[in-house]
Structures are given as C-alpha cells and as structure tokens.
C-alpha cells in the first residue's frame, strides 16, 4: 500500500526530529484516541530517555497555547497529539518548536516544524487512520520494539469508530502477528456478567438497554446467563443473532456492524478487553480525571478500581440521558437536534441517536455546560457518501455566530456563545441541506 509507505516515511522523519531534543512537552485530546496517543508517545519517549510533561485537554484554543508557553522550557519540543491540524492560528502562537501528530483534516499551511497526518499521504483520517495509529507509526520509527504499544493504537481506532480496512488493518495484522492483540468473534462489548453489560452499556443501544426487568425476561427467553466470556459458541451465536434482529428494526447498517463482529483482546494492557478500555478512557477524559486512564495505559493498575467505578456511574448517566434525549428530539428540515443542559456526554448521545434511533438525517446535540454551549454533531457513512461534511457545517455555522468548531465529516464538535443556539441550528440545517441535496 503506497499510502502507508508514505506514512512510514513521514513517521521516520518525525522520529528523527524528536530524537534531536532532550525534553518534550506533550499535549493531547481528552477522548480515547487522544489518551491512547498520549500513552503511546510518552512510553516511546521514556524508552528513548527523553523526559516529558503531559497535559490532556478538551479542546485546542488560545488558553492551551498560553499554557504551553508558560510551562515549556527553552529547547523543549512541543508535541500535539490528536489536535493541531485544523488550528494553524493557535499552533502559530506556541513559541517552541512544534510537532503535530494528528488525523483531522488539515486547514491552511501548518506553522509547525513538522506534521504527520494521514491526509498528507492520501488516507482518510476520519475512517482509516486515527491519531493513535498514526502516533504508533512514530513510536515504531523511534524503536521497532514499540510494537508492544500496538494494542493502544487499536484502542484509539475503536474509540474513534474507525474501520479496520486498509491502513488500520495493516497495524492490526502486525499487532496480531506479534501476539500483542488477539481477535475473537462476538458482541462488541466489554467483559463481565451479560445482564450487567446489557443494563449498563450504551452501545449497542437496544429497546431493553437500562431496563433490568426487560433484560432478565430477554435472557430467560434465550436461556442465557453468566459471564459473557464463559458463554458457549452456540449461546453466543444465539445472543448475537437475536440482538442483530432487534437492531434491524431502526438501526443503521453500520450500527449492526459496530455491535457484532471482531472483539479485540489487548494482551499487553492492564485492561484487556478493548471496549472496556475505550469506555474508561472516554469517561476519565470527560470527567476531567484523564490521569487515571493515562496511568492505566502506562501499565499502572493501581487506578483500575477507581476508573471502573467512575465509568460505570457515567455509563448509567449516559443511558439516562439517551432516554431523555429521545423525548427531547426536534426535527428541522435536514437534521434532528436537541437542546439540553448538563448532559453527561453529548458525543455519546449523538452517536447513539444517529446509529440506533434516527439514522436517516444528521443529528446535532446542543449542551449547556458551565455557561458554554457545547455541540456534538454526528452522521453516518451513508450520509457522508451523499455529501455530508459536518466539520465544514459546524465550523462555518459556529464561526458565523462567534464560536468555533471542526472535526471530521462524520463526527464534529463546536462551541458557541450562550444566546446563539437558534441561529446556529438554523445555519447548520441550511448548510447540511445544501450538502445533501
């Protein structure tokens, strides 16, 4: 694959530049992809004898540039992971040399000293290479033995709901061959008691999710109970095919694909089931305790119990929010949307609605948090194939009302001033209408 060869060459260049420095200031995003990217690069730096200072942030804005300028020493290299390609004006404000390791669509000319991004090699970073798989290529260029970090790269790709075709597939195959990752068929959920999983897992979102009584009746009908990893092949087949039937009523084809298929076991990680690790990383990032997840990814199991407790509590809250969201849904001409306050995870709510409830039109979740309006937009691959580009739609609409936004064509975010929600929704609705018609 020529494109992947280009990425490997770019990774070697980035690794060569990193090795010139004695200390690194690392900034990464607070979702599963960003946290796994941070853990990959930090472990690779440690192994090279390069000390680092890591900060996980929710978004890249002027305050992050100021923080870096205050905390980086002269001669430090600043490494941005899972951010930086779409904000050249902010990268420009950083006084030290900057390296950007990202997968979001680049905007303008980057003022960074060096950048690696799948889009630079003709690979779609929204689908085929995430920040973690890109960071992994850099880590492997620093030392071939960093192949043991491939499990974290796979977790990042799962967290960003990417496809394991082409570029990601090459990394997955390498990880399996090295014994770092094992693959089994089944329901794409974490490990544990099957009834607890169906009650507390927001994805796949079923008509019984969160309702223990309905779950018990469902499992009794199938004559299935106990730990999901202990089910026989026949029981697992019965469970997955019945869930697939439930999903075909409303869900998008990619929701079924996301719910059933290959489950990745991360043989070198503290948390071995990839779906458990992704849930922990996303939750700890959103709950502003990303250090718990980073520590787990750095093989420190002392934070495991606390991280699991926070994740379970958050997942219950997300399921409650999804149920609330279904009642709050509004329909415009070209989008579904909702406007809420202090929702647990707008990204998860938006992903669930678009996949499992209304896959026919893009979905926008508007959430007021601490005096800021945060927005998550989600589409499907089918809508993107028809012309949907949520990164453009949200960035354009947000900047028109004094905010900012961006991301991927299929999943994007924004933040806007408090009193501009109606204007923003109207603008997004019009832009999406133009894209899809």
JOVEN-V608463 format. One record per residue. BURIAL is b if it has 9 or more other C-alpha atoms within 8 Angstrom, else e. Layout:
burial=<BURIAL BURIAL>
This chain:
burial=<e e b b e b b b e b b b e b b b e e e e b b b b b b b b b b b b b b b b b b b b b b b b b b e e e b b b e b e b b e e b e e e b b b e b b e e b e e b b b b b b b b b b b b b b e b b b b b e b b b b b b b b b b b b e e b e b e e b b b b b e b e b b b b b b b b b b b b b b b b b b b b e e e b b b b b b b b b b b b b b b e b e b e e b b b b b b e e b b e b e b b b b e e b b b b b b b b b b e b b b b b b e b b b e b b b e b e e b b e e b b e e e e b b b b e e b e e e b b b b b b e e b b e b b b e b b b e b b b e b b b b b b b b b b b b b b b b b b b b b b b b b b b b b e e b b e b b b b b b e e b e e b b e e b b e b b b e b b b b b b b b b e e b e e e b e e e e b b b b b e b e e b e e b b e b b b b b b b b b b b e b b b b b b b b b e e b b b b b b b b b e e b b e e e b b b b b b b b b b b b e b e b b b b b b b b b b b b b b b b e b b e e b e e b b b b b b b e b b e>
